[in-house]
Amino acid sequence: MRAKLASFLGGIMLWLMLAGVAVFPVSAAEPLLSPQHPVVLTVTGEIHRTNSDEKALFDLSMLDKLPQQSFTTDTPWTERKHLFSGVLLSELLKYVGAEGKTVRVVALNDYHVDIDIEVASQHPLLLATRMDGETMKIRDKGPIWLMLPLSDNKSYDTKRYHELLAWQLKTLDIR
């Protein structure tokens, strides 16, 4: 009986994970751990989970612990296809309990773009922390490059979407 129940529950959990549903949702009341390494991303604004003065600070290992996605794509800024991996913007927004209407993406050079949170939930905007399995250095558009699978969906390979793909990303401000 126990074995059947465990098998049944395991099947449900697998189905939920494949469907993209968080199997073990993180409570917004749980505190966000503090970074133990250099901060690569700061999330500010209308969020519920913080770890420093109403901000959520993330180091690379903290981002790596969130559900990871990857895809291979060409970009206008690289010479060939690359494998990008990281956490989806929509997953990170859920994780911090974002409640605003837009997210302002800010790069190290202060380039910024506002993205409707609904757009972020409908498209696979990836906070890529690795390219071809290697962490990205600042000189290589890192430490985080917001990316879309441009090769998989030609509608993404347009000026409208290219403008969203900020590299050297440092801050997300939820408004």
C-alpha positions, 0 to 999 in steps of 0.5 A, a space after each residue: 500500500 505504501 509503495 503504491 502511494 509513494 509511486 502515485 505521489 511521485 508520479 504526480 510530482 513528476 507530472 507537476 514538474 514537467 508541467 512547470 508547476 513548482 512542486 515545493 513552493 517557497 513561502 514568501 514568509 521564508 527569509 531569503 538567505 544572504 549571499 556568501 559570494 559576490 552579489 551578481 543581481 539585486 532585485 528591488 521594488 515591490 517584492 516580498 522576499 528580501 535579505 538586505 534593506 528591502 532588497 533581494 541580493 543574489 550571488 551566482 550560487 543562489 541563482 544556480 539553486 533556482 530551477 534552471 533552463 537552457 537553450 541554444 540560439 544565435 544572437 546578433 552579437 555573437 558569431 555562432 550559436 551558443 548554449 545559454 543557461 540560467 533561471 527564467 525571469 518569470 521564476 525569479 519574479 515568483 521566487 521573490 514574490 514580485 507584485 508590480 506591473 513592470 520590471 525595470 532591467 538595469 545593466 552595469 552601464 545603466 542601460 535599462 528597459 522596462 518589461 511588462 511582468 505579463 510579457 515576462 510570464 508569457 515568454 522564456 526570458 532567461 537570466 543567462 548566467 552561463 554561455 556554453 557551460 561557462 560563467 560569463 565575465 563582464 567582458 563577455 556580456 556577463 555576469 547575467 545576460 537576459 536572453 530569448 531563444 531567437 533561433 527557435 522563434 523568429 518573432 523574437 529575432 526582431 528589434 522589439 525583442 532585441 531591445 529587451 536583451 540587456 547584457 551585464 545585467 545588475 538590477 531588476 526593479 519591480 514597479 
